[in-house]
Structure formats: structure tokens, C-alpha cells
């Protein structure tokens, strides 16, 4: 009888949700504490010589990437929605393929593809009648323009996904009314579809910009010094943790500004839907040169963002295997990558289930705030998150080591940092939003009447959760788990900073080899990451077909 009030009030679920949200917010609070400690005399130097250039480069990079992903994502989304042309069905899902290529991999691939003495530029010189790179060479990919182009080719699917979903759900009569008033289809896009899709474009662009801000490998490979590499070098090379934390806070300010801009772009954007399900837009058939133009327009980002780097990785991996076989180290790195990612995915899914179920079954201020706070980690770049986690994790390790040494007289190793638990924690905090959002979406499709029926039949809250919510939302849970797993495998900044000594993953192996210029050694690791990254693309494309 003593357990009934506890169960009915949902105190256990509420406490679990608040505890998880507090864990997600912990790195940000720790970051503030570290930053207020003051740097070791290096902050004036950074303020004068490091931060201005890094901040300028970051702003230019975000502006360029924002414009490019908006242009490519919105244009291709409209083309495959409003027009019918050869290959349209393939492009509907193929336009998502660049999501499978992490930013640091596309930079790594194109550094070799477009090398001045490489095959591409050599073929161009032969075609044009030149014999030396001194006579003719393409603009250097190691530049701000090259970095913007490559990041845009990888990140535009964020805008494509959200914008195409908006185009698909817009009622067809809006377009048909415009057409009856004599408006051409091109004008319908500018005057009707584009204004209605502005909130979706803002959401997709903000996600792409947060990923660009989180990048460390691509910008460093391409010689563009932004805030993220500055944090890494300040921490690792100069051993200045407070200085790195202060730069990280500057990055957080940019993240907050991005969120505010996205909210501002969606201000007063409220649209009422019809009672019946809106009818999908009937695509207009294109023929002749218009069909060829639409085909080439959609092929361009897919070819440059996925086909070219994937083909290069396959060729380099085959050369490496044919010449020297597969390095024995790769198997250990695969085991490390899969193990850490799988443990983090399991932890994230369990936490997401607690957050989503507490918010559904016991709605209130505490559970609602906990669910929203759990998404904070996804907006925090991996480098910032790693610095914020290091302080509390280090305190715990020191407390643990002191206690064990007092008990047994021998100093143990670092428990969290030495075992990889800190890395699992970083992954969990970083990708909690994916789990919570996906599971909440699955729960939203379950009628509340099923909850009431289960409770009336005498089932406890946990019993309803096991017998009703888990079976009916298993697809959403599996999809969220797959997305989290692949994101964990691709995460580079947090892995570089929090991995134990002599612990290599596929991402860190690729980063190290590319930094040394040994591209063939890194090709197998890069190809494995890309192949595994295709899995969420398949899931997203299937979900898109279900929605249509």
C-alpha cells in the first residue's frame, strides 16, 4: 500500500526525467565555472591575435554555408515535388545520400581528388594543352570558398528534408487557385510555396549551420581557422582549459543567435490546415531541355556530395587492400567504434523513453521542462560539450581515485576518462534530442484512450508502458536508435578530446591519417563510415514515402 501513492503520482518517472535533463545541462554549467577561472595569461594574446580572425572566419563560413544549403535544398525540394521528369523517383531519396558523408570525409576526399598533380587536374591540363601545374591549375580547395562549397554539398539535405515535407503537406488547392488566376508555376513557387515554406527552410538551415559550427576536421584540413579548431588547439597545444572554455562560450553565443534567428524567421507564422487531409500537389510533366535541366540540377549535388567522394574512397580502399591488405589495427578500431556507439545508443534510448513517457503520462512543468532541456545537447558543438564534461568527470575521477587509494593504499586509474565512459556520456548528452524527439513522435500516434483502458484494467504505469507503448512505438524507437548509433560513429570533435589514451575509432583514425597526408591508409576507415552512414538515409527515405 505504501507504494501506491508513489506509482500514482509518477514521482519515479518525474525524478528520472529531471535527473536526465540535469545531466544534459551539466556541461554548460561546468563550462561557465571553468571560464570564470581565468586563463593562464594567454587570453590577452588570444583576444588580440586568435579570436578576431577565428570569429571572422566563423561568421563568413556560416553565412556562405547558410546561403548555399538554402539554395540547393529549397530548389531541389521544389523540383522533385512540383515537377515530373526522368529520374525524379530516384532523386527523391538520392538527394539525401550526402548525409551519409561526414564533413571531414568529404574534405579529406576532395583534397586528394583536386590535388594540383592529381588525376582530375592532370586530365584538364591534358585536354586544354597544358603540361605543368605552373601553366594551369584550378583554384585551391584549401580556402574559405572551398570549405563553404564542400560543407554546403554535405549539409543541404537538412534543408531539403524539412522543405520538401512542407511542400508535400501544403494543400494542392493553394497551387491550383494560383494557377486559375493565371500565375505561372514558377511564380507560384516565389509567391505561394516559398513564403509558406519559410519556417521549414529556417529550421533546416539552422540545423545545417549548427553542424557547420561543430565541424573541426573539414575546416582544419582546408586551412580555415574557425572557433572550433581554436578551442582544440588552445586546450591541447597550449594546455589552457579556461581559455578554451571562454572561446567555447563565444561559440555558445553564436548557437543562441542561430536559434534566435531561426525563431525570428518563423515569427507570426501560423497556418491553419483544412479538416480533411490536404491533397498532394500533382507534379507537372517536363519534357525536352526542361526535363534535362531538372535532371542535371538534381544530379549536381548528388554527384559532388556523394558519388564522387564515395567512388574515390572505393578506389583508394581497393588500392590499399591490393597493395598491403587490411591493416590489423582497423579491426580493433571497428570494435572500439561499434562498442562505444552501441552502449551510448542504448543509454540514449533508455533516457529518451523515460523523458518521453514522463512528459506524456505525467504532464506538468517539471516533465515539460525536462523534455525541452534534454534537447540542449544537440545544439552544443561537440568540442564545447567535451570541455564542459571534462571538469565534472575529472572531479569524479579524482574523488574516486582518492577514495580507493584511502581504502586499499594503491592509486587506481581514471575510472570515467580511462574506461571510455566519459566518451559514452558525451555521446549521450549530444544526441539525446534525437532519441527524445523520435520517441515522442511515436508516442503521439498512440491514442490516450489506450492508456486509460490499461489503467482501468488494473495495469500500473510501468505495465501500460511495457504492454502498450513499447509494442506500438517500436518502429519509432528503432529509427531513433539507428540515427543515434550512426551519429555516434561519425562524431569527431568530442571523440578526439575525450577518448582514452591509445583508444582509436574509425573517425579518429581517419583524422590522424588525413592530417599526415596518408590518404590510402585512411580510405578503408572513411569508406566504412560512409557505408554505415547510408543506414539512416534509408530510414529517412522510407519515412518520407510513408508520409507521402
N, C-alpha and C positions, 0 to 999 in steps of 0.2 A: 504493500500500500504506500510505503514511503517513496516509491519510485514513480508513482502515477503523476504527481504534480510536475516533476522534472520532465517526464515524457510529454505531458500535455502542453507545457509552456514552451517546449522546444529549446530549453536552456542549453542542452548539449550541442544542437545544431548552431544556435546563435553564437555560442562561445567558440566553436570551431571556425565559423566564418570570420569572426572578429580576429581570432588568432592568426589566420592565414593572411588577412588584409594587413595586419600589423607587421607580419614578416615581409610582405611586399614593400611596405613603406619604410622598413628599417634602413635599407641602403641610402635612401635620400636623407634621412635624419643623420645617419652616420657621416655622410658627405659634408653636411653643414658643420658638424663638430670638427672634422679633420681640417676643413678650410679655415676655421677660426683659430687654429693653432699657429698659423703664420708659417711662411716658407723659410727655408734656411738661407736667407739673404739673396735669393735668386729672383724673387718676384719683381724688383725694380728692373732687372735685366730683361725678364720676360715681358714686362709691360712696355719696355722701350723697343725691344728687338723681335720678340717672338709673337706676342698676341696680335699686334696690328696686322701683320701680314697673314697670320693664320685666320683671323676673323674676316679679313677682306676676301681671302680665297674661299672661305666657307660660304660667305654671302653670295659671291659670284657663282660658285658651284651650285648652290641651292636654286638660285634664280634661273640659271641655264637649264638645269635638270627639270625644274618645275615647268618651264615653258615647253621643253621637248616632250616630256611624258604626257602633258596635257594635249599637245598637238597630235602625237601619234596615237595615244589611247582613245581620244574622242573621235578622231577621223576614222580609225579602223572599226570602232564600235558602231558608228553610224553606217559605214559601208556594208558590213555583214548583216545589219538589221534592216536597212531600208532598201537594199538592192539585192538582186539575184544575178549571179554571174558564175562562170565556171570556177569550181574550186571553193565556192562560198562555204559549203558544209565543212570542208576540211579546215578552212581558216577560222571557223568559229572556235575550234579548240586549239588549233596550231598557234594562234596568236598568244596563247597562254604559255607556250613552251619556254620562252626566255626566263620565266620564273624559276625554272629548274637550274639555271646557271647563276651561281653566286657572283656578286660583283667582282670579287678578287680573281675569280677564274676567267672571266671574260677579259679582264686587263692582262692577266698572265698569258692568255692565248694570243691576243692581238699584238702584244709586244713582240712575239716571235713571228706571227703572220706578216706583220707590216714592217719587219726589220729592214733597214736600208739594203742589206745584202741578202735578203730573203727571196723566196720564190716569187711572191707577188710583185714586188718592185723590180725584180730581175726580169720578169716576163714583160712588164710595162716598158722597161728601158729597151728590151729587145724589139718590142713592137714599134716603138717610136724611133728606133735607130740610134739610141744612146748606148754607150759601152761602160760607163762608170757612174757610181753614185754621185760623184762630183758634178757630173753634167746634168743629171736629173734625179730627183728624189721627191717623194711625197712629203707633205708636212709631217713633222714629228708627232707621233701619237702620244709621246711624253709631254703633254701640255694641258692647259686648262680646257681647251676646246676638245681635245681627245678624251679627257676624263668626262666631260659633260656628255659627249656623244655616246660613249660606252655605257655609262650609268643609265642614260636615258633609254638605250636599247634593251637593257635588262629590266628596268623598273616600270616601263609604261604599262605592263599588264595590270598593275594596281588600278590605274585609271580606266583601262579597258573593261575590267570586271565590273566595277561599280557603275560605269556609264552605260554599258550595254544592258545591265539589269534594269536601269531606269528606262532606257529606250524600249525594252521589251514589255515593261509594265504600263507604259503610257497607253491610254485608250486610243484605239485606232481612229475613233471619230474625230479626235482633235486634228489629226493629219488630213482626214477626209474633208472636214469642214474647210480647212485652209485651202485644199485643192479645189473645192467647189467655188471658192471665192476668187479663183484664178491665180493662186500663188503657185509658183513652180516648186518642185520638190527641193531644189537647192535652197530656195528662200524659206521653205518650211523648216529646214534644218536650222537656219540662222535665227528665224523669228519665233519658232514654236518649240522645236525639240531642244535646242541648245539652252534657252533660258530655263526650261523645265529640268534639264539635266545638270544645271549648275551645282546644286548641292552634292550630287553624286561625284561630279568632277572634283569638287573641293575635297571630299573625303578621300578619293583615290590619290589625288596629288599630295595631300598631307601625309598619307602612308608612304608614298614613294620618297618624299623628302626626308622623312624620319629614317628610312633605310639608307638614303644617301648620306645623311649625317652620321649614321652609325658605321659607315664604311671606314676601314682602315687599310685593307690590303690594296684595293684598286688605286686609291689616291696616292698611297706611298709608292707603288710600282710605277705610277705615271708621273711622279715628281711633283705632285700638287700637295703642298703642305697645308692641311686644314687643321681644325681644332683637335680632331680625334688622334692623328699621329703626334700632335704636340703633347697631348696628355700622355701617350705611351712613352715618348722619349723623355719627358720630364720625370716620369715615375721611374722608368727602368734605367735610363742612361745617367740621369742626374740624382737619382735616389731622393727626390724631393716630393714626398707624398702630399704635404699641404699645398704646394704649388700646383701639382696635378689636380688636386681636388678643387682648387679655385678655378682652373681652366674648365673643369668638368661642370662647375656651377654656371659658367658662361654658356656652355652647351645646353644646360637645362633651361636657361633663359630663352635660347633660340627655340627649343622644343615647345616651351609655353607659348611663345609668339606664333609658332606654326599652328598650334591648336586654336589660339585666339583668332588668327586669320581665317582658319577653316570655319570656325563658328560664325565669324563676321560675314563670310561669303554665303552662309546659309541663313542669315538673319531674315526674319519675316517670310521665310519660305515654307508655307503651309499649303498643301494641296489636298483637296477633297476627292476621294475616289468614288466612283459610281457604286451603287448597291450590288450590281452584278459584276462578275469578274470581267475586267477590261479585255477586249479582243485584241489579239496581237496584230501588229502592223503587217500588211501584205507587201512583201518586197517587190519593187519594180524591176522588171526584167531588163538587163543591159545586153546590148549586142555590139559587135564590131569593135571599134577602137575604144569605146567607153568600157566595154567588158574587159578588154586587155589592160586598160589603165587601172581599173579597180583591182584586177588580179595582181598587177605589179605593185600597186600601192600597199596591198596587204602582204605581199611576198617580201617586200623590202625589210621590214623589222624582223620578220621570222628568219630570213636568210642571214642577216647580220647579227641578230641577237641570239640565235640558237644553232642554225645549220652550220655556219662557218666555224664557230668555235668547237662544236661537237665533232665535226669532221676532222679538224686539226688535232683534237685530243685523241681520236681514234687512230690517226696516222702515227702520232708520236708514241702512243702506248704500244702500238704494234712494232714500231722500230725498237723500242726499249725491250720488249719481250723477245723479239727475234735476235737481238744482239746479246743480251745478258740475262734473259729470263726475268722472272718476277723477283724483286728484292725480298729477302726473308722478313725484312722489317715491316713490309706492308701488311702482313697477316696480323702482327701484333697491333698495328695501328687500327686495323679494321675492328679487332676485338675491343680495343680501348674505346673507339668511337661508338660502336653499337652498344657496348655495356653502359657507358655513361649516358648516352641518349635514351636508352630504354628505361633505365632507372629514373631519370628525370621525367620522362613521359608518364610513367606510372604515377609518380608523385604529383605531377601536374593534373592528371586526370582525376585522381582521388580528391585533390583540393578543389578542382572545378566542380566536381559533383557535390561536395559539401556546400560551396558557395551558392551554386545554382538552386539546390534543393532547399536550403535555408531561406533564400530570397523568395521562393515560390510558396513554400508551406507556412512559413512564419514571417510574412511581410511586415516590415517596420523600418524605422530609421536606421537601426544598427545593421540589419542584414542588407538593406539597400545601399548604405554607405560602404559596407564591406565589399559588396559585389562591384561597386564602382571603383573603389580603391585598388582592387585586385588587378585592374587594367593598367595601373600606373607604370608597371614594369615594362610593358611593351613600348611605351613612349620614351623610356630612358635608354639611351645608347648603351651598348654592351660595355664599352670602356668605362663610362660613368658608373654603371652598375657594379663593375668589378672593383673599382676603387671604394665605392660605398660599402661593399660587402667585406672588404679586406679588414677594415677596422674592427667590427664586431666579431668576425671569425677569428682574427688574431687574438682578441681579448679572451675568447672562449678557449682557444688552444693554449694560451699561457696559463689560464686558470686550471685547465685540465692537467697540463704538464706539472704545474706546481703541486696539485693535489696528489697525483700519482707518485711524484718524487718524495713527497712527505710520507706517503704510506709505505712504499717499498724501497725507498732510498736510491732509486735509479730513474733517470730522466727519460721519459718516453719520447717518441717522435710526435710531430704535429698531427693531431687527430683529423681535423677537417681539411686543412690545406695539404697535408701529406697523403691523405687517402683518396682525394678527388671529390670528397663530399661537398667542399666549397664550390666546385665546378657544377655539381648537380644542383646545388642551391641557387647558383646564378642562373642556370637554365630555367629552373622552376619559376623564379621571380620574373625573368624576362618574358616567358611565354605563357604565363598564367592567363592572360587576356584571351588567347586563342581558345583555351580549354573552357573557360567560363562562358565566353560568348557562344561557342558552338553548342555546349550542353544546354544553356538557357534557350537557344533557338529550338533544340529538340524537345525540351520540356514544354515550350509554348504551344506545341502541336497536340499536347495531351489535354483533353477536356478536364476541367476541375471536377466535373461530376464523378469521374473515376476515383479521384482522391476521396471524395465524400463517401462514395459507395464502399471503398475499402475500410474507412474508419468506422462506418456503420456496421460492417460485418465483424468488427472487433479487432481489426489489424492495428498494430501500433504504427507510429510514424515510420520506423525502420522497416516494418513489414510491408507497408504500402510502397516504400522506396524500392525494396527488393522485388516485389511481385508485380508492380505496375510500371514504375518509372524506368527502371533499368531495362526491362524487355522492350518497352515501346520506344526508347530513345537510343537503342544500341547502335543504330546507324550513325546518328549524330555524334555519339561518343567515339566510335571508331574513326570517323572522319577527323574529328578534333585531335585524336591521338596520333593519327598519321601525320597531320600537319605539324604538330609539335615535335614529333620524332625527327622529321626531315629538317626542320628549322634548327633543332639542337645539333644535328650533324653538320650543318653549314655554318653555325655561329663561329666566328673567328676572334673578334676582339676580346670577349670575356674568356675564351679558351686560352688565348695567348697569355693573359695576365694571371689567371687563377689555376692553371694546370699544375700538378705536382712536378717535381724535378724528374727529368728523363721520361716524362709521360707525353707521348706524341699521339695526335689524332690525324685523320686524313687532312683536315683543314690546316693544322699547324705544320704538317709535313710539306704540303703544297706551298705554304707561305715561305718556309725556310728554303726550299729548293728554288723557288722563283726568285727570292732575294739574292741567291747565289748565282742565278742565271743558268742553272742546270735544268732546262725545261723537260728534257726527256725523262729525267728521274721523277719529276712531279706529275707527268701525264697520266699515269695509272691512277694515282690518288684523285686527281681532278676528274677523270672520267667516271670513277666510282661515285663521286659526289653528285655529278650531273645525272647519272643513271638513276640513283636513288631519289634525286630531286624531281624526277618526272612523276613519281607516285602521286604527290598532291595535285599535280596538273591534271592527271587522270580523274582524280576525285572531283576537282572543281569543274571539269568539263562535263562529267556525269551529272553533277548537281545542276549545272546550267541547262542540260537537256531536260531534266525533270521539271525545272521551273517553267520551261517554255512549253 
